[in-house]
């Protein structure tokens, strides 16, 4: 089997993955994913798509991820792995779609407007 590469994005995080046949190793930016993502919920997010597709120990994943925060990076990796699994086996798409792992979450941070402190926060009003 050759290498399948896809990308996933979430907020400002971009993940590029390379999926090959193997025994379930996930490497994120040269580190094991359990050291890169120290908490269990983030580790679960990264492995969620392979578990739902029933391919947890079948593929090795090499990930390059940049931008955003640690949770956005984990969710970008999850989307990229889902896209790669669908590319290899289209029969897993309904199961992944039922859990909402195929759709990109396009919510972004709202931009700061001029004349305001933040996107919606106004300056303190002084009556006198």
FIKOLZA-1660 file (N, C-alpha, C; in steps of 0.1 Angstrom, whole numbers, plus 5000, padded with zeros to 4 digits):
% residues 128
   i   px   py   pz ch aa at
   1 5008 4988 5000  A  X  N
   1 5000 5000 5000  A  X CA
   1 5009 5013 5000  A  X  C
   2 5005 5022 4992  A  X  N
   2 5013 5034 4992  A  X CA
   2 5008 5044 5003  A  X  C
   3 5014 5055 5004  A  X  N
   3 5011 5065 5014  A  X CA
   3 4999 5074 5009  A  X  C
   4 4989 5075 5018  A  X  N
   4 4978 5084 5016  A  X CA
   4 4980 5097 5024  A  X  C
   5 4980 5108 5017  A  X  N
   5 4981 5121 5025  A  X CA
   5 4969 5130 5023  A  X  C
   6 4965 5135 5034  A  X  N
   6 4953 5145 5034  A  X CA
   6 4956 5156 5044  A  X  C
   7 4948 5165 5044  A  X  N
   7 4949 5176 5054  A  X CA
   7 4936 5179 5061  A  X  C
   8 4937 5184 5073  A  X  N
   8 4925 5188 5080  A  X CA
   8 4928 5202 5087  A  X  C
   9 4917 5210 5088  A  X  N
   9 4919 5223 5095  A  X CA
   9 4908 5225 5105  A  X  C
  10 4911 5233 5115  A  X  N
  10 4902 5237 5126  A  X CA
  10 4907 5250 5131  A  X  C
  11 4899 5260 5131  A  X  N
  11 4903 5273 5135  A  X CA
  11 4915 5277 5127  A  X  C
  12 4926 5280 5133  A  X  N
  12 4938 5283 5125  A  X CA
  12 4948 5272 5125  A  X  C
  13 4945 5260 5130  A  X  N
  13 4954 5249 5130  A  X CA
  13 4952 5241 5116  A  X  C
  14 4964 5237 5111  A  X  N
  14 4964 5230 5099  A  X CA
  14 4972 5217 5101  A  X  C
  15 4966 5205 5098  A  X  N
  15 4973 5193 5100  A  X CA
  15 4974 5186 5086  A  X  C
  16 4987 5182 5083  A  X  N
  16 4989 5174 5071  A  X CA
  16 4993 5160 5076  A  X  C
  17 4987 5149 5071  A  X  N
  17 4990 5136 5076  A  X CA
  17 4994 5127 5065  A  X  C
  18 5002 5117 5068  A  X  N
  18 5006 5107 5059  A  X CA
  18 5003 5093 5065  A  X  C
  19 4993 5086 5058  A  X  N
  19 4988 5074 5064  A  X CA
  19 4994 5062 5056  A  X  C
  20 5000 5053 5063  A  X  N
  20 5006 5041 5057  A  X CA
  20 5001 5029 5064  A  X  C
  21 5002 5017 5058  A  X  N
  21 4999 5005 5065  A  X CA
  21 5009 5003 5076  A  X  C
  22 5005 4998 5088  A  X  N
  22 5014 4996 5099  A  X CA
  22 5007 4990 5111  A  X  C
  23 5012 4994 5123  A  X  N
  23 5006 4988 5135  A  X CA
  23 5000 4998 5145  A  X  C
  24 4996 5010 5140  A  X  N
  24 4989 5019 5149  A  X CA
  24 4997 5030 5155  A  X  C
  25 5010 5033 5150  A  X  N
  25 5018 5043 5156  A  X CA
  25 5013 5057 5150  A  X  C
  26 5012 5067 5159  A  X  N
  26 5008 5080 5155  A  X CA
  26 5019 5089 5160  A  X  C
  27 5026 5096 5150  A  X  N
  27 5036 5105 5153  A  X CA
  27 5032 5119 5150  A  X  C
  28 5033 5129 5159  A  X  N
  28 5029 5142 5157  A  X CA
  28 5041 5151 5158  A  X  C
  29 5045 5158 5148  A  X  N
  29 5057 5167 5147  A  X CA
  29 5069 5160 5153  A  X  C
  30 5071 5147 5150  A  X  N
  30 5083 5140 5154  A  X CA
  30 5082 5134 5168  A  X  C
  31 5071 5136 5175  A  X  N
  31 5069 5130 5188  A  X CA
  31 5057 5120 5188  A  X  C
  32 5057 5111 5198  A  X  N
  32 5045 5102 5199  A  X CA
  32 5033 5111 5203  A  X  C
  33 5021 5107 5198  A  X  N
  33 5010 5116 5201  A  X CA
  33 5006 5117 5216  A  X  C
  34 5010 5107 5224  A  X  N
  34 5007 5107 5238  A  X CA
  34 5016 5117 5246  A  X  C
  35 5028 5120 5240  A  X  N
  35 5036 5130 5247  A  X CA
  35 5032 5144 5241  A  X  C
  36 5028 5145 5229  A  X  N
  36 5024 5158 5223  A  X CA
  36 5011 5162 5228  A  X  C
  37 5002 5153 5230  A  X  N
  37 4989 5156 5236  A  X CA
  37 4988 5149 5250  A  X  C
  38 4991 5156 5261  A  X  N
  38 4993 5150 5274  A  X CA
  38 4980 5145 5280  A  X  C
  39 4969 5151 5277  A  X  N
  39 4956 5148 5284  A  X CA
  39 4949 5137 5276  A  X  C
  40 4941 5129 5284  A  X  N
  40 4933 5118 5277  A  X CA
  40 4923 5123 5268  A  X  C
  41 4915 5133 5271  A  X  N
  41 4905 5138 5261  A  X CA
  41 4911 5141 5247  A  X  C
  42 4923 5148 5247  A  X  N
  42 4929 5151 5234  A  X CA
  42 4934 5139 5227  A  X  C
  43 4940 5129 5235  A  X  N
  43 4944 5116 5229  A  X CA
  43 4932 5109 5223  A  X  C
  44 4921 5110 5229  A  X  N
  44 4909 5103 5224  A  X CA
  44 4904 5110 5211  A  X  C
  45 4905 5123 5211  A  X  N
  45 4901 5130 5199  A  X CA
  45 4909 5126 5187  A  X  C
  46 4923 5124 5189  A  X  N
  46 4932 5120 5178  A  X CA
  46 4929 5106 5173  A  X  C
  47 4925 5097 5182  A  X  N
  47 4923 5083 5178  A  X CA
  47 4909 5080 5175  A  X  C
  48 4900 5089 5177  A  X  N
  48 4885 5087 5175  A  X CA
  48 4881 5081 5162  A  X  C
  49 4886 5087 5151  A  X  N
  49 4882 5083 5138  A  X CA
  49 4887 5069 5134  A  X  C
  50 4899 5065 5139  A  X  N
  50 4903 5051 5136  A  X CA
  50 4895 5041 5144  A  X  C
  51 4891 5045 5156  A  X  N
  51 4883 5035 5164  A  X CA
  51 4870 5033 5158  A  X  C
  52 4863 5044 5154  A  X  N
  52 4850 5043 5148  A  X CA
  52 4850 5035 5135  A  X  C
  53 4861 5037 5127  A  X  N
  53 4862 5030 5114  A  X CA
  53 4866 5016 5116  A  X  C
  54 4871 5012 5128  A  X  N
  54 4875 4998 5131  A  X CA
  54 4889 4995 5125  A  X  C
  55 4897 5006 5125  A  X  N
  55 4911 5004 5119  A  X CA
  55 4921 5009 5129  A  X  C
  56 4919 5006 5142  A  X  N
  56 4928 5012 5152  A  X CA
  56 4942 5008 5151  A  X  C
  57 4945 4995 5148  A  X  N
  57 4959 4991 5148  A  X CA
  57 4964 4988 5134  A  X  C
  58 4957 4993 5124  A  X  N
  58 4961 4989 5110  A  X CA
  58 4970 4999 5103  A  X  C
  59 4970 5012 5107  A  X  N
  59 4977 5022 5100  A  X CA
  59 4986 5030 5109  A  X  C
  60 4998 5034 5103  A  X  N
  60 5007 5043 5110  A  X CA
  60 5004 5057 5104  A  X  C
  61 5004 5067 5113  A  X  N
  61 5001 5081 5109  A  X CA
  61 5012 5090 5113  A  X  C
  62 5017 5097 5103  A  X  N
  62 5028 5107 5105  A  X CA
  62 5021 5121 5103  A  X  C
  63 5022 5129 5113  A  X  N
  63 5014 5142 5113  A  X CA
  63 5024 5154 5113  A  X  C
  64 5022 5164 5105  A  X  N
  64 5028 5177 5106  A  X CA
  64 5016 5186 5109  A  X  C
  65 5017 5193 5121  A  X  N
  65 5006 5202 5124  A  X CA
  65 5012 5215 5129  A  X  C
  66 5005 5226 5125  A  X  N
  66 5010 5239 5129  A  X CA
  66 4998 5249 5131  A  X  C
  67 5000 5259 5139  A  X  N
  67 4990 5269 5141  A  X CA
  67 4980 5265 5151  A  X  C
  68 4973 5275 5156  A  X  N
  68 4962 5273 5166  A  X CA
  68 4967 5268 5179  A  X  C
  69 4957 5263 5187  A  X  N
  69 4960 5258 5200  A  X CA
  69 4960 5243 5200  A  X  C
  70 4962 5237 5211  A  X  N
  70 4964 5223 5212  A  X CA
  70 4951 5215 5209  A  X  C
  71 4939 5221 5213  A  X  N
  71 4927 5214 5210  A  X CA
  71 4923 5215 5195  A  X  C
  72 4926 5227 5189  A  X  N
  72 4923 5229 5175  A  X CA
  72 4932 5220 5167  A  X  C
  73 4944 5218 5171  A  X  N
  73 4953 5209 5164  A  X CA
  73 4949 5194 5165  A  X  C
  74 4944 5190 5176  A  X  N
  74 4939 5176 5178  A  X CA
  74 4926 5174 5169  A  X  C
  75 4918 5184 5168  A  X  N
  75 4906 5183 5160  A  X CA
  75 4909 5183 5145  A  X  C
  76 4920 5191 5141  A  X  N
  76 4924 5191 5127  A  X CA
  76 4930 5177 5123  A  X  C
  77 4937 5171 5132  A  X  N
  77 4943 5158 5130  A  X CA
  77 4931 5148 5128  A  X  C
  78 4921 5149 5137  A  X  N
  78 4910 5140 5136  A  X CA
  78 4903 5141 5122  A  X  C
  79 4901 5153 5117  A  X  N
  79 4895 5155 5104  A  X CA
  79 4903 5149 5093  A  X  C
  80 4916 5151 5094  A  X  N
  80 4925 5146 5083  A  X CA
  80 4926 5131 5083  A  X  C
  81 4926 5125 5095  A  X  N
  81 4926 5110 5095  A  X CA
  81 4913 5105 5090  A  X  C
  82 4901 5111 5093  A  X  N
  82 4888 5107 5088  A  X CA
  82 4888 5108 5072  A  X  C
  83 4894 5118 5067  A  X  N
  83 4894 5120 5052  A  X CA
  83 4902 5109 5046  A  X  C
  84 4914 5106 5052  A  X  N
  84 4922 5096 5047  A  X CA
  84 4916 5082 5047  A  X  C
  85 4909 5079 5058  A  X  N
  85 4902 5066 5059  A  X CA
  85 4891 5064 5049  A  X  C
  86 4884 5075 5047  A  X  N
  86 4873 5075 5036  A  X CA
  86 4879 5073 5023  A  X  C
  87 4891 5079 5020  A  X  N
  87 4898 5077 5007  A  X CA
  87 4902 5063 5005  A  X  C
  88 4906 5056 5016  A  X  N
  88 4910 5042 5014  A  X CA
  88 4898 5033 5014  A  X  C
  89 4888 5035 5022  A  X  N
  89 4877 5026 5023  A  X CA
  89 4864 5035 5024  A  X  C
  90 4857 5037 5013  A  X  N
  90 4845 5046 5013  A  X CA
  90 4834 5040 5021  A  X  C
  91 4834 5027 5025  A  X  N
  91 4823 5022 5033  A  X CA
  91 4823 5027 5047  A  X  C
  92 4833 5033 5052  A  X  N
  92 4833 5038 5066  A  X CA
  92 4827 5052 5067  A  X  C
  93 4824 5058 5056  A  X  N
  93 4819 5072 5056  A  X CA
  93 4806 5073 5064  A  X  C
  94 4796 5065 5062  A  X  N
  94 4784 5067 5070  A  X CA
  94 4786 5066 5085  A  X  C
  95 4795 5057 5090  A  X  N
  95 4798 5057 5104  A  X CA
  95 4805 5069 5109  A  X  C
  96 4814 5074 5101  A  X  N
  96 4821 5086 5105  A  X CA
  96 4812 5099 5104  A  X  C
  97 4804 5099 5094  A  X  N
  97 4795 5110 5093  A  X CA
  97 4784 5111 5104  A  X  C
  98 4780 5099 5109  A  X  N
  98 4770 5098 5120  A  X CA
  98 4776 5105 5133  A  X  C
  99 4789 5104 5135  A  X  N
  99 4796 5110 5146  A  X CA
  99 4800 5124 5143  A  X  C
 100 4798 5129 5131  A  X  N
 100 4802 5143 5128  A  X CA
 100 4817 5145 5125  A  X  C
 101 4824 5135 5121  A  X  N
 101 4838 5136 5119  A  X CA
 101 4842 5139 5105  A  X  C
 102 4833 5140 5095  A  X  N
 102 4836 5142 5081  A  X CA
 102 4835 5157 5078  A  X  C
 103 4827 5164 5085  A  X  N
 103 4824 5178 5082  A  X CA
 103 4835 5187 5089  A  X  C
 104 4840 5197 5082  A  X  N
 104 4849 5206 5087  A  X CA
 104 4842 5216 5095  A  X  C
 105 4846 5219 5108  A  X  N
 105 4840 5229 5116  A  X CA
 105 4846 5243 5112  A  X  C
 106 4838 5251 5105  A  X  N
 106 4843 5263 5099  A  X CA
 106 4842 5275 5109  A  X  C
 107 4840 5273 5121  A  X  N
 107 4839 5285 5131  A  X CA
 107 4853 5290 5133  A  X  C
 108 4854 5303 5132  A  X  N
 108 4867 5310 5134  A  X CA
 108 4865 5321 5144  A  X  C
 109 4876 5326 5149  A  X  N
 109 4875 5338 5159  A  X CA
 109 4870 5350 5151  A  X  C
 110 4861 5357 5157  A  X  N
 110 4856 5369 5151  A  X CA
 110 4866 5380 5151  A  X  C
 111 4867 5388 5141  A  X  N
 111 4877 5398 5140  A  X CA
 111 4874 5410 5149  A  X  C
 112 4885 5417 5153  A  X  N
 112 4883 5429 5162  A  X CA
 112 4879 5440 5153  A  X  C
 113 4868 5447 5158  A  X  N
 113 4863 5459 5150  A  X CA
 113 4870 5472 5155  A  X  C
 114 4871 5481 5146  A  X  N
 114 4877 5494 5150  A  X CA
 114 4868 5501 5159  A  X  C
 115 4874 5508 5169  A  X  N
 115 4866 5516 5178  A  X CA
 115 4861 5508 5190  A  X  C
 116 4865 5495 5191  A  X  N
 116 4861 5486 5202  A  X CA
 116 4873 5480 5208  A  X  C
 117 4871 5474 5220  A  X  N
 117 4882 5468 5227  A  X CA
 117 4885 5454 5221  A  X  C
 118 4874 5447 5218  A  X  N
 118 4876 5433 5212  A  X CA
 118 4866 5432 5201  A  X  C
 119 4861 5421 5197  A  X  N
 119 4852 5419 5186  A  X CA
 119 4839 5426 5189  A  X  C
 120 4834 5424 5201  A  X  N
 120 4821 5429 5205  A  X CA
 120 4821 5438 5217  A  X  C
 121 4832 5437 5225  A  X  N
 121 4833 5445 5237  A  X CA
 121 4835 5460 5234  A  X  C
 122 4827 5468 5240  A  X  N
 122 4828 5482 5239  A  X CA
 122 4836 5488 5250  A  X  C
 123 4841 5500 5248  A  X  N
 123 4848 5507 5259  A  X CA
 123 4838 5511 5270  A  X  C
 124 4843 5512 5282  A  X  N
 124 4834 5515 5294  A  X CA
 124 4828 5529 5292  A  X  C
 125 4815 5529 5294  A  X  N
 125 4807 5541 5292  A  X CA
 125 4807 5549 5305  A  X  C
 126 4811 5562 5304  A  X  N
 126 4811 5571 5316  A  X CA
 126 4800 5581 5314  A  X  C
 127 4790 5581 5323  A  X  N
 127 4779 5590 5322  A  X CA
 127 4783 5604 5326  A  X  C
 128 4793 5606 5335  A  X  N
 128 4797 5619 5339  A  X CA
 128 4812 5620 5338  A  X  C
% end
